[in-house]
Amino acid sequence: MFLGSFQVIKGSHFRKLSINKAPDTYVKLCMVSSLGQEMARTKTSTRRGQPNPLYKELFLFQVKK
């Protein structure tokens, strides 16, 4: 069993959708084996209207070897 932990801290410089509207942002995480097979996936919560969002989210992946 493999246990991996990953932390998404922040994002920066996401493009604005228009002059007056900042984007809704999130980060997708995907763990891929050395053979290119997807082993696990998840995503952060969505930050509404933030071009430089602060996430501070920790993710634990438990994957069979």
MOPAC internal coordinates of N, CA, C and O (Angstrom, degrees):
PM7 1SCF
backbone

  N    0.0000 0     0.00 0     0.00 0    0    0    0
  C    1.4601 1     0.00 0     0.00 0    1    0    0
  C    1.5244 1   108.33 1     0.00 0    2    1    0
  O    1.2310 1   120.26 1   -45.01 1    3    2    1
  N    1.3001 1   117.12 1   134.99 1    3    2    1
  C    1.4580 1   122.82 1   178.14 1    5    3    2
  C    1.5134 1   108.60 1  -110.53 1    6    5    3
  O    1.2310 1   120.56 1   -48.28 1    7    6    5
  N    1.3028 1   116.53 1   131.72 1    7    6    5
  C    1.4565 1   121.27 1   176.82 1    9    7    6
  C    1.5204 1   107.65 1  -120.34 1   10    9    7
  O    1.2310 1   120.82 1   -60.19 1   11   10    9
  N    1.2980 1   116.03 1   119.81 1   11   10    9
  C    1.4596 1   120.40 1   179.19 1   13   11   10
  C    1.5120 1   109.97 1  -123.52 1   14   13   11
  O    1.2310 1   120.20 1   -37.12 1   15   14   13
  N    1.3082 1   117.23 1   142.88 1   15   14   13
  C    1.4611 1   120.78 1   176.65 1   17   15   14
  C    1.5247 1   108.95 1  -120.45 1   18   17   15
  O    1.2310 1   121.45 1   -39.79 1   19   18   17
  N    1.3099 1   114.83 1   140.21 1   19   18   17
  C    1.4516 1   122.27 1  -178.77 1   21   19   18
  C    1.5118 1   108.40 1  -136.69 1   22   21   19
  O    1.2310 1   120.98 1   -39.90 1   23   22   21
  N    1.3151 1   115.73 1   140.10 1   23   22   21
  C    1.4563 1   119.67 1   178.42 1   25   23   22
  C    1.5170 1   109.21 1  -122.16 1   26   25   23
  O    1.2310 1   121.30 1   -50.82 1   27   26   25
  N    1.3240 1   115.11 1   129.18 1   27   26   25
  C    1.4603 1   121.33 1   173.48 1   29   27   26
  C    1.5195 1   105.50 1  -100.00 1   30   29   27
  O    1.2310 1   120.73 1   -61.74 1   31   30   29
  N    1.3232 1   116.21 1   118.26 1   31   30   29
  C    1.4555 1   119.99 1  -174.80 1   33   31   30
  C    1.5272 1   111.60 1   -95.90 1   34   33   31
  O    1.2310 1   120.62 1   123.56 1   35   34   33
  N    1.3286 1   116.43 1   -56.44 1   35   34   33
  C    1.4551 1   117.76 1  -178.26 1   37   35   34
  C    1.5264 1   110.50 1  -156.15 1   38   37   35
  O    1.2310 1   121.50 1   -15.70 1   39   38   37
  N    1.3010 1   114.73 1   164.30 1   39   38   37
  C    1.4601 1   121.90 1   174.44 1   41   39   38
  C    1.5177 1   107.56 1  -124.71 1   42   41   39
  O    1.2310 1   120.64 1   -20.58 1   43   42   41
  N    1.3222 1   116.38 1   159.42 1   43   42   41
  C    1.4656 1   117.73 1   179.55 1   45   43   42
  C    1.5211 1   111.41 1  -149.65 1   46   45   43
  O    1.2310 1   121.44 1   -26.62 1   47   46   45
  N    1.2894 1   114.86 1   153.38 1   47   46   45
  C    1.4640 1   124.98 1   174.14 1   49   47   46
  C    1.5269 1   113.86 1    62.03 1   50   49   47
  O    1.2310 1   120.30 1  -143.39 1   51   50   49
  N    1.3414 1   117.04 1    36.61 1   51   50   49
  C    1.4511 1   118.83 1   172.21 1   53   51   50
  C    1.5283 1   108.17 1   -70.15 1   54   53   51
  O    1.2310 1   120.61 1   -40.34 1   55   54   53
  N    1.3078 1   116.44 1   139.66 1   55   54   53
  C    1.4653 1   120.67 1  -177.69 1   57   55   54
  C    1.5194 1   111.99 1   -68.26 1   58   57   55
  O    1.2310 1   120.81 1   -39.34 1   59   58   57
  N    1.3065 1   116.06 1   140.66 1   59   58   57
  C    1.4559 1   121.35 1   175.15 1   61   59   58
  C    1.5163 1   108.91 1   -75.39 1   62   61   59
  O    1.2310 1   120.99 1   -35.38 1   63   62   61
  N    1.3347 1   115.70 1   144.62 1   63   62   61
  C    1.4610 1   120.57 1   178.76 1   65   63   62
  C    1.5201 1   111.20 1   -73.73 1   66   65   63
  O    1.2310 1   121.03 1   146.58 1   67   66   65
  N    1.3086 1   115.64 1   -33.42 1   67   66   65
  C    1.4603 1   122.11 1   175.60 1   69   67   66
  C    1.5226 1   107.42 1  -150.94 1   70   69   67
  O    1.2310 1   120.35 1    -2.79 1   71   70   69
  N    1.2886 1   116.94 1   177.21 1   71   70   69
  C    1.4696 1   121.02 1  -177.09 1   73   71   70
  C    1.5306 1   111.58 1   -58.72 1   74   73   71
  O    1.2310 1   120.13 1   141.60 1   75   74   73
  N    1.3271 1   117.36 1   -38.40 1   75   74   73
  C    1.4653 1   121.13 1  -174.05 1   77   75   74
  C    1.5250 1   114.79 1   -99.98 1   78   77   75
  O    1.2310 1   119.61 1   177.06 1   79   78   77
  N    1.3325 1   118.34 1    -2.94 1   79   78   77
  C    1.4651 1   119.42 1  -173.38 1   81   79   78
  C    1.5287 1   112.25 1  -126.01 1   82   81   79
  O    1.2310 1   121.23 1   -60.41 1   83   82   81
  N    1.3247 1   115.25 1   119.59 1   83   82   81
  C    1.4692 1   120.65 1   174.92 1   85   83   82
  C    1.5265 1   108.37 1   -80.09 1   86   85   83
  O    1.2310 1   119.88 1   -25.15 1   87   86   85
  N    1.3269 1   117.83 1   154.85 1   87   86   85
  C    1.4658 1   120.38 1  -175.45 1   89   87   86
  C    1.5291 1   113.26 1   -78.80 1   90   89   87
  O    1.2310 1   121.15 1   -20.41 1   91   90   89
  N    1.3369 1   115.40 1   159.59 1   91   90   89
  C    1.4546 1   122.12 1   167.34 1   93   91   90
  C    1.5285 1   104.86 1   -87.82 1   94   93   91
  O    1.2310 1   119.66 1   -51.38 1   95   94   93
  N    1.3235 1   118.26 1   128.62 1   95   94   93
  C    1.4592 1   120.22 1  -172.27 1   97   95   94
  C    1.5291 1   112.11 1  -126.19 1   98   97   95
  O    1.2310 1   121.32 1   -28.31 1   99   98   97
  N    1.3301 1   115.08 1   151.69 1   99   98   97
  C    1.4554 1   123.06 1   171.88 1  101   99   98
  C    1.5213 1   107.73 1  -155.98 1  102  101   99
  O    1.2310 1   120.67 1   -13.74 1  103  102  101
  N    1.3254 1   116.32 1   166.26 1  103  102  101
  C    1.4664 1   122.02 1  -179.83 1  105  103  102
  C    1.5204 1   108.23 1  -121.45 1  106  105  103
  O    1.2310 1   120.42 1   -47.98 1  107  106  105
  N    1.3409 1   116.81 1   132.02 1  107  106  105
  C    1.4571 1   121.91 1   174.85 1  109  107  106
  C    1.5212 1   108.76 1   -97.81 1  110  109  107
  O    1.2310 1   120.61 1   -44.60 1  111  110  109
  N    1.3376 1   116.45 1   135.40 1  111  110  109
  C    1.4560 1   122.26 1   176.34 1  113  111  110
  C    1.5250 1   108.01 1  -116.01 1  114  113  111
  O    1.2310 1   120.85 1   -45.71 1  115  114  113
  N    1.3163 1   115.98 1   134.29 1  115  114  113
  C    1.4542 1   121.35 1   179.72 1  117  115  114
  C    1.5264 1   108.42 1  -138.70 1  118  117  115
  O    1.2310 1   120.56 1   -58.75 1  119  118  117
  N    1.3395 1   116.54 1   121.25 1  119  118  117
  C    1.4551 1   120.51 1   177.24 1  121  119  118
  C    1.5285 1   107.53 1   -92.17 1  122  121  119
  O    1.2310 1   121.10 1   -52.47 1  123  122  121
  N    1.3337 1   115.51 1   127.53 1  123  122  121
  C    1.4637 1   121.80 1  -176.53 1  125  123  122
  C    1.5265 1   108.80 1  -122.65 1  126  125  123
  O    1.2310 1   120.77 1   -43.43 1  127  126  125
  N    1.3386 1   116.14 1   136.57 1  127  126  125
  C    1.4641 1   120.82 1   179.44 1  129  127  126
  C    1.5261 1   110.14 1   -73.13 1  130  129  127
  O    1.2310 1   120.66 1    -9.37 1  131  130  129
  N    1.3203 1   116.35 1   170.63 1  131  130  129
  C    1.4680 1   120.40 1   178.52 1  133  131  130
  C    1.5260 1   111.54 1   -65.67 1  134  133  131
  O    1.2310 1   120.31 1   163.72 1  135  134  133
  N    1.3320 1   117.02 1   -16.28 1  135  134  133
  C    1.4677 1   121.63 1   177.25 1  137  135  134
  C    1.5263 1   112.13 1   -91.78 1  138  137  135
  O    1.2310 1   120.73 1  -178.99 1  139  138  137
  N    1.3206 1   116.22 1     1.01 1  139  138  137
  C    1.4576 1   121.24 1   178.11 1  141  139  138
  C    1.5178 1   114.63 1    87.43 1  142  141  139
  O    1.2310 1   120.09 1  -170.68 1  143  142  141
  N    1.3326 1   117.43 1     9.32 1  143  142  141
  C    1.4535 1   120.87 1   179.01 1  145  143  142
  C    1.5262 1   110.38 1   -86.45 1  146  145  143
  O    1.2310 1   120.89 1   -44.24 1  147  146  145
  N    1.3218 1   115.91 1   135.76 1  147  146  145
  C    1.4632 1   119.84 1   176.81 1  149  147  146
  C    1.5261 1   109.02 1   -72.11 1  150  149  147
  O    1.2310 1   121.04 1   -50.79 1  151  150  149
  N    1.3245 1   115.62 1   129.21 1  151  150  149
  C    1.4593 1   120.95 1  -177.52 1  153  151  150
  C    1.5268 1   112.35 1  -107.44 1  154  153  151
  O    1.2310 1   120.21 1   148.99 1  155  154  153
  N    1.3102 1   117.19 1   -31.01 1  155  154  153
  C    1.4616 1   121.82 1  -179.44 1  157  155  154
  C    1.5179 1   108.78 1  -162.70 1  158  157  155
  O    1.2310 1   121.16 1   -25.32 1  159  158  157
  N    1.3336 1   115.40 1   154.68 1  159  158  157
  C    1.4643 1   119.71 1   176.07 1  161  159  158
  C    1.5248 1   110.03 1  -151.44 1  162  161  159
  O    1.2310 1   121.33 1   -25.57 1  163  162  161
  N    1.3252 1   115.06 1   154.43 1  163  162  161
  C    1.4593 1   122.56 1   176.67 1  165  163  162
  C    1.5226 1   107.90 1  -163.53 1  166  165  163
  O    1.2310 1   119.93 1    -0.46 1  167  166  165
  N    1.3223 1   117.75 1   179.54 1  167  166  165
  C    1.4644 1   121.20 1   175.24 1  169  167  166
  C    1.5199 1   109.77 1  -150.28 1  170  169  167
  O    1.2310 1   121.40 1   -19.77 1  171  170  169
  N    1.3076 1   114.93 1   160.23 1  171  170  169
  C    1.4625 1   120.95 1   178.11 1  173  171  170
  C    1.5172 1   109.33 1   -76.28 1  174  173  171
  O    1.2310 1   120.95 1    -8.93 1  175  174  173
  N    1.2974 1   115.79 1   171.07 1  175  174  173
  C    1.4596 1   119.64 1   171.38 1  177  175  174
  C    1.5297 1   108.21 1   -70.87 1  178  177  175
  O    1.2310 1   120.54 1   -21.16 1  179  178  177
  N    1.3004 1   116.57 1   158.84 1  179  178  177
  C    1.4609 1   121.74 1  -178.46 1  181  179  178
  C    1.5220 1   109.82 1   -84.72 1  182  181  179
  O    1.2310 1   120.82 1   -46.50 1  183  182  181
  N    1.3119 1   116.03 1   133.50 1  183  182  181
  C    1.4698 1   122.30 1   175.27 1  185  183  182
  C    1.5222 1   106.79 1  -103.37 1  186  185  183
  O    1.2310 1   120.66 1   -65.37 1  187  186  185
  N    1.2829 1   116.34 1   114.63 1  187  186  185
  C    1.4665 1   122.16 1  -175.44 1  189  187  186
  C    1.5272 1   111.60 1   -82.07 1  190  189  187
  O    1.2310 1   121.28 1   -51.32 1  191  190  189
  N    1.3326 1   115.16 1   128.68 1  191  190  189
  C    1.4605 1   121.37 1   173.67 1  193  191  190
  C    1.5177 1   114.86 1    62.68 1  194  193  191
  O    1.2310 1   119.81 1  -142.05 1  195  194  193
  N    1.3327 1   117.97 1    37.95 1  195  194  193
  C    1.4636 1   121.04 1  -178.53 1  197  195  194
  C    1.5207 1   110.72 1  -129.74 1  198  197  195
  O    1.2310 1   119.50 1   -70.23 1  199  198  197
  N    1.3159 1   118.56 1   109.77 1  199  198  197
  C    1.4642 1   120.65 1   178.63 1  201  199  198
  C    1.5348 1   112.74 1   -75.87 1  202  201  199
  O    1.2310 1   119.75 1   162.21 1  203  202  201
  N    1.3334 1   118.09 1   -17.79 1  203  202  201
  C    1.4688 1   123.40 1   178.21 1  205  203  202
  C    1.5296 1   108.86 1  -130.85 1  206  205  203
  O    1.2310 1   120.32 1  -111.62 1  207  206  205
  N    1.3387 1   117.00 1    68.38 1  207  206  205
  C    1.4680 1   120.09 1  -171.94 1  209  207  206
  C    1.5265 1   113.45 1   -73.85 1  210  209  207
  O    1.2310 1   121.48 1   -29.44 1  211  210  209
  N    1.3200 1   114.78 1   150.56 1  211  210  209
  C    1.4560 1   123.07 1   174.68 1  213  211  210
  C    1.5347 1   106.31 1  -109.24 1  214  213  211
  O    1.2310 1   120.19 1   -60.99 1  215  214  213
  N    1.3283 1   117.25 1   119.01 1  215  214  213
  C    1.4663 1   121.44 1  -176.16 1  217  215  214
  C    1.5237 1   112.27 1  -100.41 1  218  217  215
  O    1.2310 1   119.81 1   124.00 1  219  218  217
  N    1.3267 1   117.97 1   -56.00 1  219  218  217
  C    1.4736 1   123.39 1  -176.53 1  221  219  218
  C    1.5312 1   110.98 1    49.57 1  222  221  219
  O    1.2310 1   120.71 1  -127.69 1  223  222  221
  N    1.3376 1   116.24 1    52.31 1  223  222  221
  C    1.4610 1   121.84 1   179.99 1  225  223  222
  C    1.5294 1   109.73 1  -115.99 1  226  225  223
  O    1.2310 1   120.62 1   -44.41 1  227  226  225
  N    1.3252 1   116.43 1   135.59 1  227  226  225
  C    1.4618 1   123.03 1  -179.87 1  229  227  226
  C    1.5161 1   108.98 1  -107.47 1  230  229  227
  O    1.2310 1   120.85 1   -43.87 1  231  230  229
  N    1.3400 1   115.99 1   136.13 1  231  230  229
  C    1.4543 1   122.05 1  -179.47 1  233  231  230
  C    1.5204 1   109.11 1  -125.67 1  234  233  231
  O    1.2310 1   121.14 1   -44.02 1  235  234  233
  N    1.3249 1   115.42 1   135.98 1  235  234  233
  C    1.4585 1   121.59 1   176.78 1  237  235  234
  C    1.5180 1   108.18 1  -114.34 1  238  237  235
  O    1.2310 1   121.20 1   -51.81 1  239  238  237
  N    1.3238 1   115.31 1   128.19 1  239  238  237
  C    1.4599 1   121.73 1   177.17 1  241  239  238
  C    1.5120 1   107.60 1  -109.69 1  242  241  239
  O    1.2310 1   119.99 1   -53.62 1  243  242  241
  N    1.3166 1   117.62 1   126.38 1  243  242  241
  C    1.4542 1   122.67 1   174.45 1  245  243  242
  C    1.5287 1   106.48 1  -116.05 1  246  245  243
  O    1.2310 1   120.81 1   -65.51 1  247  246  245
  N    1.3267 1   116.06 1   114.49 1  247  246  245
  C    1.4515 1   120.84 1  -172.16 1  249  247  246
  C    1.5225 1   109.66 1  -129.80 1  250  249  247
  O    1.2310 1   120.86 1   -41.25 1  251  250  249
  N    1.3398 1   115.95 1   138.75 1  251  250  249
  C    1.4755 1   120.54 1   176.16 1  253  251  250
  C    1.5164 1   109.14 1   -72.02 1  254  253  251
  O    1.2310 1   120.41 1   -40.03 1  255  254  253
  N    1.3248 1   116.83 1   139.97 1  255  254  253
  C    1.4699 1   121.24 1   176.67 1  257  255  254
  C    1.4918 1   111.37 1   -85.80 1  258  257  255
  O    1.2310 1   120.10 1   180.00 1  259  258  257

